[in-house]
C-alpha cells in the first residue's frame, strides 16, 4: 500500500513507537549494520549480534523484513549443497563436516521465524508497519557453527573463511525482498550497499584480513579485539589465521595488503594485486575505499570476492599463471560487484564476464605476465565451442542463453562456459566492433553511473548507447543465445 509522503511525515511526528523514527536523509543514506562477534577455535563457532538500522527507502508500506541465512546451506539436511559434487573432495578435506546458523533472538520485532526454500531466510515481523522514510532498529542474536571446509564459510587447514557469516538483509526489488537458495553454481548473493561497524574478538595469536579499515585494535590478556569500519559496501567478510604474515604497498593513495602463510615470493603476489588495482582504477574509475586486501586461503575454487577483500586459493601457488589470473580477476570484482553491483543470481555474466575480461585487458598491458589478449580470448572461444558440441551431442541441443537463473545451469562447466567464456568473447567482439575509445568510455560511464547501486543489464547496455554505440541488438544476440560463435 502506498502512502502520500506528507501524510506519512505528519503521522510520524505524532505517534511513533519506540524503535521507529522518521528521518529525512539524503538520497545517499544507507542502512547500517553494527556487528559484534567472537570466534572460538576450540568449538569452531562465531557467536554474536547484528544490530541493523533499516530505513524504508521504498514507496511501499513494509511490515516484514527478510534476511538471508547463507550458512544454513552447510547443514547436514540442506536441500541445496554449497559445494557441487565436482568439488566436494577438494572442499571437504577431512571428510564430511557440517555447520549451521542458529538465531537466538530478535529484539525490536513482534515475532520472527526461520523459513524459506531451504531454511535460508529469517523472516522478521515488525511491531508495526514501516512507511517511507521511517526507520526501525533490530538486534539479532546468532551462533554460527562452522564446518571443516575449504569454502566461503568454514574452518580450513590454515585459515578460517568467514564470508556471508551474518544475517544479511535481502535486497528489495519489484515490490518485495529477494530470497535465494544457496546454489553451488555461481554466487547466489544479492544485497544492497550499507555502512558497517564490526567488532571482532579472537585469540590474540590470530590476524584478521577483513573488509574495511581498522579503527581500533587492542590486545587483552589472551584475546585480541578489532573494530572495523566500512562505508557503502554490500557485504562484510573476514579471513582469520594464526599463521598470517602481511606485506603491503601503496598505489594512487590506496593501501594494498597481502595476507599469506605459504608463499616463497610474497612480493610478486602483492605486485599482481597492486598493479591490477592501479590499472583498473585508471581504466574504469576511482576505487571508493582506502584499503584493498588479498588473502591466501584454503578454497576449493580459484577465489572469491568480497568488498575490499579477495580470497585466493592456496592450491594455485604451484601455478604462477593461474595464481596471477585469479588475483587479477578477483581484484577486478572490486569494480564489477563491489562498487557496481548486479543481480548475480539471474545475470552472472554481468559481473563474472566483465571481471574476467577486465583481467585480460590488464594482462595485455603488462606483458611480463605472459598472458596475451589474443590467447585468452581464443581459449575462451575454444572452451565455449567445446561445451556447445558436447552438450549438443548429449542433450540434442545446447542452451546458449546467458540471461538465466543460477538454478537453470546444469553444471559448473556450463556456468563457466556461459558466464565467463562466452562473456569474454562478447566483450572482445564489442571492443573490436566499436573501437578502443568508445568501448572503454562505455565502461567508465557504466561505472560512474552505477557505483553503489545494483545495475541491470539495461544499465550496462545504456552506458554504451550513451557513448554513441548502437549496442542493444548486439547484446541481445549474445544474451538471448541467437549469436552463433
Backbone torsions as a table, in degrees:
resi	resn	phi	psi	omega
1	UNK	NA	132.2	-179.7
2	UNK	-96.4	145.2	179.9
3	UNK	-127.9	140.9	174.9
4	UNK	-61.2	139.8	-176.1
5	UNK	-63.0	-39.7	-178.0
6	UNK	-61.8	-41.0	177.4
7	UNK	-63.1	-41.6	-178.7
8	UNK	-63.3	-43.0	-179.2
9	UNK	-64.8	-39.0	177.5
10	UNK	-64.6	-45.6	179.0
11	UNK	-61.1	-41.9	-178.2
12	UNK	-62.5	-40.4	-178.4
13	UNK	-68.6	-29.3	-175.0
14	UNK	-84.3	-39.7	-166.6
15	UNK	-149.7	61.2	176.6
16	UNK	-93.6	129.2	176.4
17	UNK	-76.2	171.0	179.1
18	UNK	-60.9	140.8	176.8
19	UNK	90.8	-10.0	179.2
20	UNK	-124.2	129.3	-179.6
21	UNK	-134.7	150.5	173.2
22	UNK	-83.9	149.6	179.9
23	UNK	-147.9	157.7	179.7
24	UNK	-132.1	59.5	-177.5
25	UNK	-73.2	162.0	173.3
26	UNK	-67.9	168.0	-177.5
27	UNK	-59.5	-27.2	-177.4
28	UNK	-78.9	-4.2	-177.9
29	UNK	-57.3	143.1	-177.5
30	UNK	-132.6	161.2	172.2
31	UNK	-67.2	159.4	-176.6
32	UNK	-130.4	130.3	174.7
33	UNK	-106.5	132.8	169.0
34	UNK	-120.5	107.4	-171.8
35	UNK	-113.6	132.6	175.9
36	UNK	-126.3	120.7	-175.8
37	UNK	-140.6	156.7	174.2
38	UNK	-134.0	130.0	177.2
39	UNK	-95.8	129.4	179.1
40	UNK	-118.6	104.2	-175.5
41	UNK	-65.1	-30.6	-178.2
42	UNK	-62.1	-32.8	-179.5
43	UNK	-109.2	-1.7	-177.5
44	UNK	52.4	50.0	-178.5
45	UNK	-129.9	155.7	173.8
46	UNK	-128.9	112.5	-177.8
47	UNK	-110.9	143.1	179.0
48	UNK	176.5	-165.7	-179.9
49	UNK	-134.0	150.1	172.9
50	UNK	-120.5	118.8	175.1
51	UNK	-103.7	117.7	-179.1
52	UNK	-112.6	126.7	169.8
53	UNK	-101.1	110.1	-173.5
54	UNK	-111.3	129.3	173.7
55	UNK	-109.5	133.5	176.6
56	UNK	-78.3	99.4	179.1
57	UNK	-100.1	16.0	173.2
58	UNK	-94.3	178.9	173.4
59	UNK	-104.5	22.1	-178.9
60	UNK	-111.4	156.5	170.2
61	UNK	-78.6	129.6	-178.8
62	UNK	-119.0	123.6	179.2
63	UNK	-114.4	-11.3	-177.3
64	UNK	-137.5	135.7	172.3
65	UNK	-110.3	146.6	179.8
66	UNK	-124.9	138.0	-178.4
67	UNK	-123.9	138.6	174.4
68	UNK	-77.7	135.0	174.0
69	UNK	-112.4	71.9	-174.2
70	UNK	-58.3	-37.3	-178.1
71	UNK	-63.2	-15.8	178.6
72	UNK	-68.8	-10.0	174.9
73	UNK	-67.3	-18.6	-177.9
74	UNK	-89.6	6.1	177.2
75	UNK	-66.0	154.6	179.6
76	UNK	-63.4	-36.8	-176.2
77	UNK	-101.6	21.7	-179.5
78	UNK	-64.3	139.7	178.0
79	UNK	-72.5	-42.5	179.2
80	UNK	-104.9	119.3	-179.5
81	UNK	-83.6	138.5	-178.1
82	UNK	-70.5	-20.3	-178.2
83	UNK	-121.9	131.6	179.3
84	UNK	-73.7	164.2	180.0
85	UNK	-55.8	-34.7	-176.6
86	UNK	-64.6	-26.8	-175.0
87	UNK	-114.2	5.5	-176.1
88	UNK	-60.5	-44.3	-176.6
89	UNK	-65.8	-35.4	177.9
90	UNK	-73.5	-33.2	-177.3
91	UNK	-77.7	-51.3	-175.6
92	UNK	-91.4	79.2	-172.1
93	UNK	-66.1	-20.9	-179.4
94	UNK	-117.4	20.2	-177.7
95	UNK	94.3	-171.7	-177.1
96	UNK	-56.2	139.8	178.3
97	UNK	-158.3	146.9	-173.8
98	UNK	-136.8	157.3	176.7
99	UNK	-144.7	-179.6	177.9
100	UNK	-171.9	167.0	173.0
101	UNK	-113.4	126.2	178.9
102	UNK	-109.8	121.9	176.2
103	UNK	-88.6	124.7	-177.0
104	UNK	-100.9	-27.7	-177.3
105	UNK	-163.7	154.5	171.2
106	UNK	-139.0	106.6	179.6
107	UNK	-96.2	141.0	-178.5
108	UNK	98.4	7.8	-179.3
109	UNK	-128.0	162.4	177.5
110	UNK	-72.3	-48.0	175.5
111	UNK	-164.9	175.4	-176.7
112	UNK	-155.2	164.1	179.0
113	UNK	-157.1	150.8	172.6
114	UNK	-94.2	124.3	-175.3
115	UNK	-146.0	-150.8	179.8
116	UNK	97.2	174.1	-176.5
117	UNK	-61.5	-29.1	-176.0
118	UNK	-144.3	43.1	-175.4
119	UNK	51.9	39.9	-172.4
120	UNK	-109.6	6.3	-176.0
121	UNK	-133.7	131.9	170.0
122	UNK	-97.0	117.9	179.7
123	UNK	-103.6	121.1	-176.1
124	UNK	-113.7	121.0	178.3
125	UNK	-93.6	119.6	-176.2
126	UNK	-72.5	158.7	180.0
127	UNK	-64.7	-31.2	171.0
128	UNK	-154.2	164.4	-177.6
129	UNK	-61.8	146.2	-179.3
130	UNK	-108.1	120.4	-180.0
131	UNK	-96.0	165.9	-178.2
132	UNK	-51.4	137.8	179.3
133	UNK	76.0	6.5	175.0
134	UNK	-97.6	155.2	-178.9
135	UNK	-119.6	156.1	171.1
136	UNK	-140.2	149.0	178.8
137	UNK	-117.1	125.5	179.4
138	UNK	-121.1	141.5	173.3
139	UNK	-115.4	118.4	-177.1
140	UNK	-113.9	120.2	175.4
141	UNK	-92.4	138.2	-177.8
142	UNK	-149.6	158.1	173.5
143	UNK	-128.9	122.9	178.9
144	UNK	-102.8	117.8	175.5
145	UNK	-98.6	124.8	-170.6
146	UNK	-99.9	136.4	173.3
147	UNK	-80.2	158.6	170.5
148	UNK	-85.2	95.8	-173.4
149	UNK	-154.4	140.4	173.6
150	UNK	-87.1	81.3	-176.9
151	UNK	-150.6	-166.5	-175.1
152	UNK	-63.9	-37.1	-176.6
153	UNK	-130.5	105.9	-179.1
154	UNK	168.3	169.2	178.1
155	UNK	-92.7	121.5	178.1
156	UNK	-102.0	-173.4	-177.9
157	UNK	-74.5	-25.7	-179.5
158	UNK	-126.1	-18.5	-173.8
159	UNK	-139.5	168.8	171.4
160	UNK	-120.9	117.7	179.0
161	UNK	-92.4	123.8	179.5
162	UNK	-123.2	66.8	169.3
163	UNK	-91.7	145.1	176.2
164	UNK	55.0	42.7	-170.1
165	UNK	-91.3	-5.9	-175.0
166	UNK	-129.1	161.9	175.4
167	UNK	-66.3	116.4	-176.2
168	UNK	-111.0	134.8	-178.0
169	UNK	-61.5	132.0	176.3
170	UNK	-64.7	145.4	175.1
171	UNK	-66.0	147.6	179.9
172	UNK	-100.5	125.1	-177.1
173	UNK	-152.7	136.4	175.1
174	UNK	53.6	44.9	173.0
175	UNK	85.3	9.0	-179.8
176	UNK	-165.0	172.5	178.5
177	UNK	-84.7	136.9	-175.3
178	UNK	-88.7	114.7	176.1
179	UNK	-96.2	146.2	175.8
180	UNK	-145.8	139.5	173.5
181	UNK	-76.8	167.7	-177.2
182	UNK	-91.1	84.4	178.5
183	UNK	-74.8	137.4	-177.7
184	UNK	-74.3	-25.1	176.1
185	UNK	-83.9	117.2	176.1
186	UNK	86.7	-166.5	-177.2
187	UNK	-113.7	100.5	-173.8
188	UNK	-83.8	52.6	-174.1
189	UNK	-125.3	139.0	177.5
190	UNK	-149.9	112.6	-179.8
191	UNK	-147.7	153.5	-179.8
192	UNK	-89.7	158.6	-179.9
193	UNK	-67.5	143.3	179.7
194	UNK	-146.6	173.2	175.0
195	UNK	-103.9	141.7	-174.7
196	UNK	-128.3	139.9	161.5
197	UNK	-127.8	119.3	-172.9
198	UNK	-124.9	123.7	176.6
199	UNK	-105.5	122.1	-177.0
200	UNK	-121.2	127.4	173.6
201	UNK	-112.8	136.0	-178.4
202	UNK	-155.7	167.0	178.0
203	UNK	-56.1	143.9	-172.0
204	UNK	-64.6	-17.5	178.2
205	UNK	-74.0	-15.5	-174.3
206	UNK	-88.6	150.9	172.0
207	UNK	-119.7	144.5	-177.9
208	UNK	-117.2	123.6	165.6
209	UNK	-92.9	128.4	-170.4
210	UNK	-147.2	160.1	167.3
211	UNK	-58.9	142.3	172.5
212	UNK	84.2	-172.8	-177.0
213	UNK	-110.0	149.5	176.2
214	UNK	-79.8	122.0	176.0
215	UNK	-99.5	-21.0	176.8
216	UNK	-155.8	140.6	175.9
217	UNK	-142.6	131.3	177.9
218	UNK	-146.3	148.4	179.2
219	UNK	-107.8	126.0	176.8
220	UNK	-93.6	-165.8	-176.0
221	UNK	-60.6	-50.8	-179.3
222	UNK	-124.9	3.7	-174.5
223	UNK	-129.8	165.9	176.9
224	UNK	-127.5	141.4	179.5
225	UNK	-125.1	126.6	174.7
226	UNK	-110.4	147.1	166.2
227	UNK	-123.9	120.9	-179.7
228	UNK	-110.7	147.1	174.1
229	UNK	-129.6	138.8	177.3
230	UNK	-147.7	131.0	179.9
231	UNK	-109.1	141.2	175.7
232	UNK	54.7	54.7	173.4
233	UNK	-123.2	150.4	-174.4
234	UNK	-95.9	2.9	177.1
235	UNK	-167.2	173.8	178.3
236	UNK	-144.6	136.8	-176.1
237	UNK	-146.9	160.0	176.3
238	UNK	-128.8	155.9	157.7
239	UNK	-129.0	124.3	-176.6
240	UNK	-112.1	146.9	174.5
241	UNK	-162.9	146.9	171.9
242	UNK	-95.6	12.0	178.9
243	UNK	-118.0	-3.8	-171.9
244	UNK	-63.4	138.8	163.7
245	UNK	-116.2	155.5	-174.6
246	UNK	-133.3	132.2	168.4
247	UNK	-123.3	152.4	-176.7
248	UNK	-147.8	163.1	176.6
249	UNK	-151.3	173.4	177.0
250	UNK	-121.2	144.6	175.2
251	UNK	-146.7	123.7	179.2
252	UNK	53.8	35.3	178.3
253	UNK	84.8	-1.3	178.0
254	UNK	-103.6	151.2	176.7
255	UNK	-99.7	128.9	174.9
256	UNK	-113.1	124.4	-177.0
257	UNK	-118.6	144.0	179.2
258	UNK	-125.8	121.5	-179.6
259	UNK	-105.4	127.4	-174.9
260	UNK	-149.8	164.4	176.7
261	UNK	-135.2	-15.2	-178.3
262	UNK	-149.1	82.3	-177.9
263	UNK	-149.1	115.9	-178.3
264	UNK	-72.9	-19.3	-179.8
265	UNK	-138.0	69.2	-176.5
266	UNK	-61.9	-29.2	179.6
267	UNK	-65.2	-33.6	178.0
268	UNK	-67.9	-40.7	177.8
269	UNK	-65.6	-41.7	177.3
270	UNK	-62.0	-37.4	-178.4
271	UNK	-63.2	-39.7	177.9
272	UNK	-60.2	-45.9	-179.8
273	UNK	-63.2	-46.3	-175.9
274	UNK	-69.7	-41.6	-178.6
275	UNK	-69.4	-42.0	178.1
276	UNK	-67.3	-39.0	176.6
277	UNK	-56.9	-50.0	-178.8
278	UNK	-63.3	-38.7	180.0
279	UNK	-65.3	-45.3	-178.7
280	UNK	-64.8	-38.9	179.8
281	UNK	-64.0	-42.0	178.9
282	UNK	-68.4	-36.8	-173.2
283	UNK	-83.9	-38.0	-172.8
284	UNK	-110.8	-33.9	-178.9
285	UNK	149.0	167.4	-173.4
286	UNK	-65.8	132.4	175.1
287	UNK	-67.3	132.7	-171.0
288	UNK	-85.3	4.9	-177.5
289	UNK	-129.4	164.8	-175.4
290	UNK	-85.5	-25.0	-172.2
291	UNK	-131.3	141.2	171.1
292	UNK	-129.5	135.6	-174.9
293	UNK	-127.1	140.6	174.6
294	UNK	-119.8	131.5	-178.0
295	UNK	-124.7	124.7	170.1
296	UNK	-72.1	133.3	-175.8
297	UNK	-157.9	167.4	172.0
298	UNK	-75.7	123.9	-177.8
299	UNK	-156.5	132.2	-174.6
300	UNK	-75.4	-15.3	176.1
301	UNK	-109.2	-175.9	-177.0
302	UNK	-68.7	-39.9	-178.8
303	UNK	-178.1	176.4	-179.2
304	UNK	-151.9	134.7	-177.3
305	UNK	-96.1	141.1	167.9
306	UNK	-137.8	162.1	179.2
307	UNK	-57.2	127.6	177.7
308	UNK	64.9	7.4	-174.8
309	UNK	-149.9	133.3	174.3
310	UNK	-124.0	134.4	172.7
311	UNK	-94.6	128.8	179.4
312	UNK	-122.9	128.0	-175.7
313	UNK	-64.0	131.8	177.5
314	UNK	-69.3	-13.4	177.7
315	UNK	-68.1	-15.5	-177.3
316	UNK	-85.5	-8.9	-173.3
317	UNK	-70.6	-11.3	174.7
318	UNK	-83.1	-10.7	-178.9
319	UNK	-131.7	96.8	-173.2
320	UNK	-62.5	-32.4	178.6
321	UNK	-67.5	-45.5	178.3
322	UNK	-63.4	-38.8	179.4
323	UNK	-63.8	-46.4	-180.0
324	UNK	-62.2	-40.9	-180.0
325	UNK	-64.9	-39.2	179.4
326	UNK	-65.9	-44.0	-179.8
327	UNK	-63.4	-45.0	-179.2
328	UNK	-65.2	-39.4	179.1
329	UNK	-64.4	-50.4	-178.0
330	UNK	-66.3	-33.3	176.7
331	UNK	-65.9	-37.8	176.7
332	UNK	-61.3	-29.3	178.2
333	UNK	-64.6	-18.1	175.9
334	UNK	-64.7	-23.1	174.3
335	UNK	-93.7	-48.6	-176.5
336	UNK	-104.5	86.8	-179.2
337	UNK	137.5	-59.4	-176.2
338	UNK	-65.2	-57.9	-179.6
339	UNK	-84.1	-56.5	177.7
340	UNK	-98.2	107.9	178.8
341	UNK	-84.3	166.9	174.3
342	UNK	-156.0	169.9	179.7
343	UNK	-83.4	92.4	-177.7
344	UNK	-67.8	-17.2	-178.1
345	UNK	-76.6	-35.0	-177.4
346	UNK	-109.0	-20.2	-177.6
347	UNK	-139.6	66.1	-176.4
348	UNK	-61.7	-30.2	-179.8
349	UNK	-59.5	-26.7	-170.6
350	UNK	-69.0	-32.0	174.5
351	UNK	-106.0	-40.1	-177.9
352	UNK	-68.7	-46.0	-179.8
353	UNK	-65.6	-39.6	-179.3
354	UNK	-71.1	-36.8	175.7
355	UNK	-65.8	-41.9	180.0
356	UNK	-64.9	-42.9	-180.0
357	UNK	-71.6	-34.4	176.5
358	UNK	-60.6	-40.8	178.1
359	UNK	-62.6	-38.7	178.0
360	UNK	-63.0	-41.1	179.2
361	UNK	-66.8	-31.9	174.8
362	UNK	-63.8	-49.2	-177.1
363	UNK	-64.4	-33.3	179.5
364	UNK	-67.4	-19.5	177.2
365	UNK	-96.3	-5.1	178.0
366	UNK	-128.7	81.6	-171.9
367	UNK	-62.9	-21.6	-177.0
368	UNK	-60.8	-20.0	-179.7
369	UNK	-83.2	-10.6	175.3
370	UNK	70.8	23.7	179.5
371	UNK	-117.0	110.5	-177.4
372	UNK	-95.4	154.0	177.2
373	UNK	-60.7	-44.4	-177.1
374	UNK	-60.6	-46.0	-179.4
375	UNK	-66.0	-42.8	-177.0
376	UNK	-65.2	-43.2	179.5
377	UNK	-68.6	-40.6	178.2
378	UNK	-61.6	-41.8	179.1
379	UNK	-63.8	-38.9	178.1
380	UNK	-65.0	-43.2	179.0
381	UNK	-64.4	-40.3	179.6
382	UNK	-63.0	-44.2	-179.5
383	UNK	-67.4	-39.0	178.0
384	UNK	-62.5	-44.8	-179.8
385	UNK	-65.4	-35.0	176.7
386	UNK	-63.5	-44.4	175.9
387	UNK	-59.2	-44.9	-178.1
388	UNK	-59.3	-44.3	-178.3
389	UNK	-69.6	-45.1	-177.1
390	UNK	-65.2	-49.5	-178.0
391	UNK	-67.9	-32.9	176.4
392	UNK	-64.8	-38.7	-180.0
393	UNK	-70.0	-40.1	-175.9
394	UNK	-78.7	-43.3	-173.5
395	UNK	-100.5	-9.3	-179.1
396	UNK	90.0	-18.9	176.6
397	UNK	-158.1	159.3	179.4
398	UNK	-120.1	123.8	177.8
399	UNK	-83.0	110.7	-175.4
400	UNK	-105.4	14.5	177.6
401	UNK	-65.4	136.3	176.7
402	UNK	-96.1	-26.9	177.8
403	UNK	-88.3	94.0	-179.1
404	UNK	-153.0	156.6	179.2
405	UNK	-73.1	148.4	-179.6
406	UNK	-55.7	-33.5	-177.7
407	UNK	-69.6	-11.9	-179.8
408	UNK	-85.1	-13.9	179.4
409	UNK	-74.7	137.0	-177.2
410	UNK	-83.9	-18.4	-176.5
411	UNK	-165.1	166.6	172.7
412	UNK	-59.4	-36.3	-178.0
413	UNK	-63.7	-47.0	178.8
414	UNK	-63.5	-41.9	178.2
415	UNK	-57.6	-47.1	-178.9
416	UNK	-65.8	-43.9	-176.1
417	UNK	-63.9	-32.0	-178.9
418	UNK	-91.6	-43.6	-174.4
419	UNK	-80.9	-27.6	179.3
420	UNK	-104.8	-65.7	-169.9
421	UNK	-64.5	-50.6	-179.2
422	UNK	-66.4	-35.1	178.7
423	UNK	-65.3	-38.1	176.4
424	UNK	-60.4	-46.1	178.8
425	UNK	-62.4	-40.9	179.9
426	UNK	-60.9	-50.7	-178.2
427	UNK	-66.2	-36.7	179.0
428	UNK	-69.2	-37.9	177.2
429	UNK	-63.8	-42.2	177.7
430	UNK	-62.1	-43.8	179.8
431	UNK	-59.9	-45.0	178.4
432	UNK	-64.6	-32.7	-175.8
433	UNK	-75.2	-41.4	-173.0
434	UNK	-101.1	-14.6	180.0
435	UNK	95.6	160.3	-175.6
436	UNK	-58.6	-48.8	-172.1
437	UNK	-61.7	-49.9	-177.2
438	UNK	-70.7	-35.0	-179.3
439	UNK	-62.7	-52.4	-177.6
440	UNK	-73.3	-27.6	174.1
441	UNK	-64.7	-38.3	177.9
442	UNK	-63.9	-41.1	179.2
443	UNK	-69.4	-37.4	176.2
444	UNK	-63.0	-41.8	179.0
445	UNK	-65.5	-42.2	177.7
446	UNK	-58.4	-44.1	179.4
447	UNK	-66.0	-47.7	-177.2
448	UNK	-62.1	-40.9	-174.8
449	UNK	-78.9	-17.5	-170.3
450	UNK	-124.6	8.5	176.4
451	UNK	-57.9	132.4	178.6
452	UNK	80.1	2.4	-177.4
453	UNK	-116.2	173.6	168.6
454	UNK	-103.1	106.1	-174.7
455	UNK	-84.2	143.9	175.4
456	UNK	-91.3	165.3	172.2
457	UNK	-55.9	-35.4	178.9
458	UNK	-64.2	-29.6	177.3
459	UNK	-64.2	-42.6	179.4
460	UNK	-68.2	-48.3	-179.7
461	UNK	-61.5	-41.8	-179.7
462	UNK	-63.6	-34.2	178.3
463	UNK	-62.8	-41.1	176.3
464	UNK	-68.4	-40.6	179.5
465	UNK	-59.1	-38.7	-177.1
466	UNK	-76.9	-5.4	172.0
467	UNK	-99.6	10.2	176.6
468	UNK	93.0	17.9	-179.4
469	UNK	-106.1	127.4	176.1
470	UNK	-83.0	83.5	-167.3
471	UNK	-102.7	-11.0	-172.3
472	UNK	-61.1	-48.9	-179.5
473	UNK	-65.7	-37.3	178.9
474	UNK	-60.5	-52.6	-179.0
475	UNK	-62.9	-39.2	-179.5
476	UNK	-60.9	-38.4	-177.7
477	UNK	-64.4	-37.7	178.0
478	UNK	-76.9	-49.7	-171.6
479	UNK	-68.3	-34.6	-178.3
480	UNK	-83.4	-11.4	-179.8
481	UNK	92.1	9.8	-178.4
482	UNK	-77.6	-31.7	-176.9
483	UNK	-65.7	136.1	178.0
484	UNK	-104.5	119.9	-176.0
485	UNK	-109.5	NA	NA
